[in-house]
Amino acid sequence: MSRPEEKLPLASFVQEEMIENLSESLAQLLGTLPPLARLRLLAFMHLVENPDTMKATLEIEPSGIMRLTLDTIVAPCRAHQH
C-alpha cells in the first residue's frame, strides 16, 4: 500500500494529460477572443499565478456593478504585449 503523500503513476499520468489538453484548449480559445478580453484574462491568470507581483482592487457599486482593477510593476515580456 502506498503512503498518502505518494502520487500513483496512473493518477500522475491522467493529471499530466488533463493539464496538457487544457493548455491546448485554452490556447485555442484565447485566439478567438477579442484583444481586450484576452488581455483581461491573461492579467487575471497572472494574478492567480503570481499574486505577490500584482495589486488588485475590487470596487462594488450600490447598483451591483463590480470592477476588478489589476496593476503590476512587472513589465510584460514581448510575447504577452497586446
C-alpha positions as CSV (number, residue, x, y, z in Angstrom):
1,M,0.0,0.0,0.0
2,S,1.4,3.4,-0.9
3,R,1.8,6.3,1.5
4,P,-0.8,9.1,1.2
5,E,1.7,11.7,0.0
6,E,2.9,9.5,-2.9
7,K,1.3,10.0,-6.3
8,L,0.1,6.9,-8.0
9,P,1.6,6.6,-11.6
10,L,-1.8,6.3,-13.2
11,A,-3.1,9.4,-11.3
12,S,0.0,11.4,-12.3
13,F,-0.4,10.4,-15.9
14,V,-4.0,11.4,-16.0
15,Q,-3.2,14.7,-14.4
16,E,-0.5,15.4,-16.9
17,E,-2.8,14.6,-19.8
18,M,-5.5,16.8,-18.4
19,I,-3.1,19.7,-18.0
20,E,-1.7,19.3,-21.5
21,N,-5.2,19.1,-23.1
22,L,-6.5,22.1,-21.0
23,S,-3.5,24.2,-22.1
24,E,-4.1,23.4,-25.7
25,S,-7.8,24.2,-25.4
26,L,-7.1,27.4,-23.6
27,A,-4.6,28.5,-26.3
28,Q,-7.2,27.9,-29.0
29,L,-9.8,29.8,-27.0
30,L,-7.5,32.7,-26.5
31,G,-7.0,33.1,-30.2
32,T,-10.7,33.6,-30.7
33,L,-11.2,36.2,-28.1
34,P,-11.1,40.0,-28.8
35,P,-7.8,41.6,-27.7
36,L,-9.3,43.3,-24.7
37,A,-10.9,40.2,-23.4
38,R,-7.6,38.3,-23.9
39,L,-5.7,41.0,-22.0
40,R,-8.1,40.8,-19.1
41,L,-8.0,37.0,-18.9
42,L,-4.2,37.0,-19.1
43,A,-4.0,39.6,-16.3
44,F,-6.3,37.6,-14.1
45,M,-4.2,34.4,-14.8
46,H,-1.1,36.4,-13.8
47,L,-2.8,37.5,-10.6
48,V,-3.6,33.8,-9.7
49,E,0.0,32.6,-10.6
50,N,2.0,35.5,-9.1
51,P,-0.2,37.3,-6.5
52,D,2.8,39.0,-4.9
53,T,3.6,40.9,-8.1
54,M,0.2,42.3,-8.5
55,K,-2.1,44.8,-6.8
56,A,-5.9,44.0,-7.0
57,T,-8.6,46.5,-6.2
58,L,-12.2,45.4,-6.1
59,E,-14.9,48.1,-6.3
60,I,-18.6,47.2,-5.8
61,E,-21.2,49.9,-6.5
62,P,-24.6,50.1,-4.8
63,S,-26.1,49.1,-8.1
64,G,-24.3,45.8,-8.0
65,I,-21.7,46.7,-10.7
66,M,-18.3,45.2,-9.8
67,R,-14.9,46.4,-11.1
68,L,-11.7,44.5,-10.6
69,T,-8.6,46.6,-11.3
70,L,-5.3,44.8,-11.6
71,D,-2.0,46.6,-11.6
72,T,1.6,45.3,-11.7
73,I,5.1,46.7,-11.6
74,V,6.4,43.8,-13.7
75,A,6.8,44.7,-17.3
76,P,5.3,42.0,-19.7
77,C,7.6,40.1,-22.0
78,R,7.2,40.7,-25.7
79,A,5.1,37.6,-26.2
80,H,2.4,39.0,-23.8
81,Q,2.2,42.5,-25.1
82,H,-1.1,43.5,-26.7
